[in-house]
Amino acid sequence: MTSPSNSTSRPLRCGIVGAGRIAWAYDGGSPDPDKSLTHASCFARDPRTKLVAMLDTDRDALDAFTRRNPGLSTGTALTTEPDQFFSQDLDLISICAPADQRSEHISRSFAQSPRYLWIEKPVAPDLATYERLLEAYQSLSNKPRISVNYCRRNMPQYRRLIEDVVENLETLVCVEVTYSRSLAINGVHMLDLVGAMFGDQCPSKLDWVQHASGPNPSFGFSIEGCPIFVHGLDTPYHCIEIRATFQDKRVAITRSGYEVIEEHRIPNPDYPETSLLSSATRSNRSVEATDIMRDPLYPNLCNLLSDDSPILSSIETAGFVQKILHLVQD
């Protein structure tokens, strides 16, 4: 992927809050220059950015980063002290801390006035906290440019499905979401896509909910008269899928994003004057989908640093997921 231009005369000074998996460990200590699974590897890959600081209250986590990433950690100020981290004159701050700690670090980042914030999802542990953060952000006189890491909004296979729904809303029958391994971790990615399909307008209530207290609840709601079915599965493997059914076709993104499957309405040869869906075929989008799933985060960084382009996953659009989570938990 080609990096868009940026007017900065020096690399942006970047800091990461939280030294866990999405911060660096998914790369296993050996980041591929063409495959970025973490914030740290994105910064190492892009000539516009340089990792200069990392904060974690767990010294062992920082030590693990140093051992596994001698190249990335060299010249990086590793600290367990927030005051030391936020004194680094950072241009870009990544918030990769656990969900129950993110709001504190986001508020602290607002006070430092960085140019950019890159926040893991969901933004806050509850709707009230999210709304306080949003109000604080909107009151800033010098607002940072913020991207929330719902990275699938920046992936072409999902962008095309969103566009398909927007352009053919009058023929849309329903949207179905399937997820496993926690609504707050995996399911929220699919919910965010539903929000993108419907302009991030949120229903005032759920139509039904099952197993709300567990990690994988199932529930349903409607937007503009279109039913949305969300199915939570208790499986040990990732099953993250989304399907849109129209009057004349069905399009699904399966295998956690690696496959795009299409079915089209055709005449039924056995029953005249009726129709059925064709056999499911692997779309030619699947090759592109496989490539992008192996490099999921870098498009978000590119979108964040493209100052003249709209942020596709912003702190405002993140409110859709926060509201749905609130309805499920309420």
C-alpha positions in Angstrom: 0.0 0.0 0.0 1.4 3.4 -0.9 1.6 5.9 1.9 -0.2 9.2 1.3 1.9 12.3 1.5 2.1 14.3 4.7 3.5 17.8 5.0 5.5 17.1 8.2 9.2 17.8 7.8 10.2 15.1 10.3 8.7 11.8 11.4 5.8 12.2 13.7 6.7 11.4 17.3 4.4 8.5 18.3 3.7 6.9 21.6 1.7 3.8 22.6 -0.3 3.4 25.8 -0.4 -0.3 26.6 2.2 -2.9 25.7 -0.1 -5.8 24.8 -1.1 -7.8 21.8 -2.5 -5.1 19.5 0.3 -2.8 20.5 3.1 -5.1 19.3 2.8 -8.8 20.3 0.6 -9.9 17.4 3.6 -9.5 15.2 5.6 -11.9 17.4 8.6 -9.7 17.6 9.3 -10.1 13.9 7.2 -7.5 12.0 6.9 -8.0 8.3 7.6 -4.7 6.4 4.5 -5.4 4.2 2.2 -6.8 6.9 1.2 -4.8 9.9 -0.8 -6.5 12.7 0.0 -4.0 15.4 0.4 -0.3 16.1 4.2 -0.6 16.6 4.7 -2.3 13.3 2.6 0.3 11.5 4.8 3.1 12.9 8.0 1.2 12.0 6.7 0.7 8.4 5.6 4.2 7.7 8.4 6.8 7.0 6.1 9.6 8.4 6.0 8.0 11.9 8.5 7.0 14.6 7.8 5.2 17.8 9.5 7.1 20.6 7.6 6.2 23.8 5.6 3.3 25.3 3.6 3.3 28.6 2.5 0.3 30.6 2.1 0.0 34.3 3.3 -3.6 34.0 7.1 -3.5 33.8 7.1 -7.2 32.6 5.1 -6.2 29.6 7.6 -3.5 28.7 10.5 -5.9 29.2 8.9 -8.4 26.9 8.6 -5.8 24.2 12.3 -5.0 24.6 13.4 -8.7 24.4 11.2 -9.5 21.4 11.7 -6.2 19.5 15.3 -5.1 19.9 14.9 -3.0 16.7 11.6 -1.3 17.6 12.5 -0.7 21.2 15.9 0.9 20.5 15.5 4.7 21.2 12.0 4.2 22.6 11.3 5.6 26.1 9.7 2.7 27.9 8.0 3.8 31.2 5.5 2.7 33.8 4.9 6.4 34.7 2.2 8.3 32.9 3.8 11.7 33.6 7.0 10.6 32.0 5.1 9.2 28.9 3.0 12.3 28.4 6.1 14.6 28.7 7.5 13.2 25.5 6.0 15.9 23.2 4.1 13.4 21.2 2.4 14.1 17.8 0.5 10.9 17.7 -0.8 8.8 20.7 -2.1 5.2 20.3 -4.4 4.1 23.1 -4.0 0.3 23.3 -4.6 -0.1 27.0 -7.4 -2.4 28.2 -11.0 -1.1 27.7 -11.5 -0.2 31.4 -8.4 2.0 31.3 -8.8 3.7 27.9 -11.0 6.6 29.0 -8.4 7.8 31.5 -5.7 7.8 28.9 -7.9 9.4 26.3 -8.7 12.3 28.7 -5.0 12.7 29.5 -4.2 12.7 25.8 -6.8 15.5 25.2 -4.9 17.6 27.7 -1.6 17.2 25.7 -3.1 18.3 22.4 -1.4 15.8 20.1 -2.1 16.1 16.3 -3.5 12.6 16.1 -5.1 10.0 18.4 -5.5 6.3 17.4 -7.8 4.5 19.8 -8.6 0.9 20.2 -12.2 -0.3 20.4 -14.6 0.0 22.1 -13.6 3.5 23.1 -15.1 3.3 26.6 -16.4 0.6 29.0 -19.9 2.1 29.1 -22.1 4.6 27.3 -22.0 7.2 30.0 -18.2 7.3 29.9 -18.2 7.4 26.1 -20.6 10.4 26.1 -18.4 12.3 28.6 -15.3 11.7 26.4 -17.2 12.8 23.3 -18.4 16.0 25.1 -14.9 16.7 26.2 -13.5 16.2 22.7 -16.2 18.5 21.2 -15.3 21.2 23.7 -11.6 21.2 22.7 -10.4 24.3 20.9 -7.6 22.4 19.3 -9.0 19.0 18.4 -6.8 16.1 17.5 -7.6 14.1 14.5 -9.0 10.8 15.9 -9.3 7.3 14.4 -11.0 4.5 16.3 -9.6 1.1 15.3 -12.7 -0.4 13.8 -10.3 -1.3 11.0 -12.8 -3.0 8.7 -14.4 0.3 7.7 -11.1 0.9 5.8 -11.0 -2.6 4.2 -12.2 -2.7 0.5 -14.3 -5.9 0.9 -16.3 -4.3 3.7 -16.4 -0.9 2.1 -18.1 -2.5 -1.0 -20.7 -4.3 1.1 -21.5 -1.0 2.9 -21.9 0.7 -0.4 -24.0 -2.1 -1.7 -26.4 -1.7 1.2 -26.5 2.1 0.9 -27.1 2.0 -2.9 -29.8 -0.7 -2.7 -31.5 0.0 0.6 -34.9 -0.2 -1.0 -34.3 -3.9 -1.9 -32.6 -4.9 1.4 -34.4 -7.7 3.2 -32.2 -8.2 6.3 -28.7 -8.1 7.7 -27.2 -11.0 9.7 -24.2 -10.9 11.9 -22.4 -13.9 13.4 -19.5 -13.6 15.8 -17.7 -15.7 18.5 -15.1 -15.1 21.2 -16.8 -12.1 22.9 -19.1 -9.4 21.7 -16.9 -6.7 23.2 -13.8 -8.0 21.3 -15.0 -9.5 18.0 -18.7 -8.8 17.7 -18.2 -5.0 17.9 -16.4 -5.1 14.5 -19.5 -6.4 12.8 -21.8 -4.1 14.7 -19.7 -1.1 13.6 -20.2 -2.2 10.0 -24.0 -2.3 10.5 -23.7 1.3 11.8 -21.8 2.3 8.7 -24.5 0.8 6.5 -27.2 2.9 8.1 -25.4 6.2 8.7 -24.7 5.3 12.3 -28.3 5.9 13.4 -29.1 3.7 16.4 -32.4 2.1 17.4 -33.9 3.1 20.7 -34.4 -0.5 21.8 -33.7 -4.1 21.0 -36.4 -6.3 19.6 -35.1 -9.3 21.5 -32.0 -10.5 23.4 -30.7 -13.9 24.6 -27.9 -14.6 27.1 -27.3 -10.9 27.7 -25.0 -11.6 30.7 -22.7 -13.9 28.8 -19.8 -13.0 26.5 -21.7 -13.9 23.3 -25.2 -12.6 23.5 -27.6 -12.9 20.6 -30.1 -10.1 19.8 -32.1 -8.3 17.2 -33.1 -4.8 16.3 -34.4 -2.9 13.3 -33.2 0.2 11.5 -35.4 1.9 8.8 -37.6 -1.1 8.9 -34.8 -3.5 8.1 -34.3 -6.4 10.7 -30.7 -6.9 12.0 -30.0 -10.4 13.5 -26.9 -10.8 15.7 -25.9 -14.3 16.5 -23.3 -14.9 19.3 -21.6 -18.3 19.1 -19.7 -20.2 21.9 -16.9 -21.6 19.7 -13.2 -21.8 20.4 -12.4 -20.4 16.9 -13.1 -17.0 15.3 -16.4 -17.0 13.5 -16.9 -13.4 12.4 -19.3 -13.0 9.5 -21.8 -10.6 8.0 -24.4 -11.2 5.4 -26.8 -8.9 3.5 -29.9 -10.4 1.9 -31.5 -8.4 -0.9 -34.5 -9.1 -3.1 -32.3 -10.3 -6.0 -29.1 -11.5 -4.3 -27.2 -12.3 -1.1 -23.7 -11.2 -0.3 -21.7 -12.5 2.7 -18.2 -11.9 4.0 -17.2 -15.1 5.8 -14.2 -16.7 7.4 -13.5 -13.6 9.5 -13.1 -11.5 6.4 -11.1 -13.7 4.1 -13.9 -14.8 1.8 -16.6 -12.9 -0.1 -19.5 -15.1 -1.2 -22.2 -14.1 -3.6 -25.5 -15.8 -4.5 -27.9 -14.3 -7.2 -31.6 -14.8 -7.9 -32.1 -17.1 -10.9 -35.1 -18.9 -12.4 -35.9 -22.3 -10.8 -35.6 -24.8 -13.7 -37.8 -27.3 -11.8 -40.7 -25.0 -10.8 -41.8 -22.6 -13.6 -42.6 -19.0 -12.6 -40.5 -19.3 -9.4 -36.9 -18.4 -8.6 -34.2 -19.4 -6.2 -30.6 -18.4 -5.3 -27.8 -19.6 -7.4 -25.0 -21.8 -5.9 -22.7 -19.8 -3.7 -19.7 -18.6 -5.6 -16.4 -17.2 -4.3 -16.3 -13.6 -5.4 -13.2 -12.2 -7.2 -13.1 -9.8 -4.2 -11.8 -12.7 -2.1 -8.2 -12.5 -3.3 -8.1 -8.8 -2.3 -9.9 -9.7 0.9 -7.3 -12.3 1.8 -4.5 -9.8 1.2 -6.0 -7.1 3.3 -6.8 -9.4 6.2 -3.1 -10.1 6.4 -2.4 -6.4 6.7 -5.4 -5.1 8.6 -4.2 -2.0 10.6 -2.1 0.0 8.1 -5.1 1.3 6.2 -6.4 2.9 9.4 -3.1 4.6 10.0 -3.1 5.9 6.4 -6.6 7.2 6.8 -5.7 8.9 10.1 -2.7 10.7 8.5 -4.5 11.7 5.4 -5.5 15.1 6.7 -7.6 16.1 3.7 -9.7 12.9 3.8 -12.6 12.2 6.1 -12.0 9.7 9.0 -14.0 6.6 8.2 -14.0 5.4 11.8 -14.2 8.4 14.1 -14.9 9.0 17.7 -18.4 10.1 16.6 -19.2 7.0 14.5 -17.9 4.8 17.5 -21.0 5.9 19.4 -23.2 3.4 17.4 -21.4 0.4 19.0 -21.4 2.0 22.4 -25.2 2.5 22.3 -25.9 -1.0 21.1 -23.6 -2.4 23.9 -25.6 -0.3 26.4 -28.9 -1.7 25.1 -27.7 -5.3 25.4 -26.3 -4.8 28.9 -29.2 -2.6 30.1 
